[in-house]
């Protein structure tokens, strides 16, 4: 789902909220991503925790040419659902 679809779906499900309020609600995700980049961890009780994981670089090989390629180290986001979320999903 894209951002505009999320705003539209939330507005349809919550007719008491104005479109401006729904847009502000969706903008919370942007604030969360900024906080995650700065602090490295966000925990939402009953939902889960977002963390940043460091991935080390490695040597890969191009399957068509067999050339060696160096894949650089990078950081990636990781989500771990809470126990209550896992129970609801299962």
C-alpha positions in Angstrom: 0.0 0.0 0.0 1.3 3.4 -0.9 1.0 6.5 1.3 -2.0 8.0 -0.5 -3.8 4.7 -0.3 -3.1 4.5 3.4 -4.5 8.0 3.9 -7.6 7.2 1.9 -8.2 4.0 3.7 -7.8 5.6 7.2 -10.1 8.4 6.2 -12.8 6.0 5.0 -12.5 3.9 8.2 -12.6 7.0 10.4 -15.2 9.5 9.0 -15.0 11.6 12.2 -11.3 12.5 11.4 -10.6 15.3 8.9 -8.3 14.5 6.0 -5.8 16.9 7.6 -5.8 14.9 10.8 -5.3 11.6 8.8 -2.4 13.2 7.0 -0.8 14.2 10.3 -1.3 10.7 11.6 0.5 9.2 8.6 3.3 11.8 9.0 4.0 10.2 12.4 5.7 7.4 10.4 8.2 9.9 9.1 9.0 11.2 12.6 9.5 7.6 13.7 12.0 6.9 10.9 13.9 10.1 11.8 14.0 9.0 15.5 15.1 5.5 14.5 18.0 6.8 12.5 19.1 9.1 15.4 18.5 6.8 18.4 18.8 3.3 16.8 15.7 1.8 18.5 12.0 2.5 18.9 9.8 0.4 21.0 6.0 0.5 20.7 4.5 -1.5 23.6 2.1 -4.2 22.4 3.2 -3.8 18.8 6.9 -4.4 18.6 10.4 -2.8 18.3 12.2 -1.3 15.4 16.0 -1.5 15.5 18.9 -0.8 13.2 21.2 -3.6 12.3 24.7 -3.3 10.9 25.4 -5.7 8.0 29.1 -6.4 7.2 30.4 -6.2 3.7 31.2 -9.3 1.7 32.5 -10.6 -1.6 29.9 -11.7 -4.1 30.2 -13.1 -7.6 28.3 -12.1 -10.7 26.8 -15.4 -11.9 26.9 -14.5 -15.6 30.5 -13.3 -15.8 32.0 -14.9 -12.7 33.5 -11.5 -11.8 34.1 -10.8 -8.1 32.1 -7.9 -6.7 32.6 -6.2 -3.3 29.3 -5.5 -1.5 29.9 -2.7 1.0 28.8 -2.7 4.6 25.4 -1.1 5.3 22.8 -0.5 7.9 19.2 -1.9 7.6 16.0 -1.6 9.6 14.7 -4.6 11.5 11.3 -5.2 13.1 10.6 -7.6 16.0 6.9 -8.0 16.8 5.9 -8.1 20.5 4.7 -11.3 22.1 1.1 -10.2 22.0 1.4 -9.3 18.3 2.8 -12.7 17.5 0.0 -14.3 19.4 -2.6 -12.4 17.4 -0.9 -13.3 14.1 -0.8 -16.9 15.0 
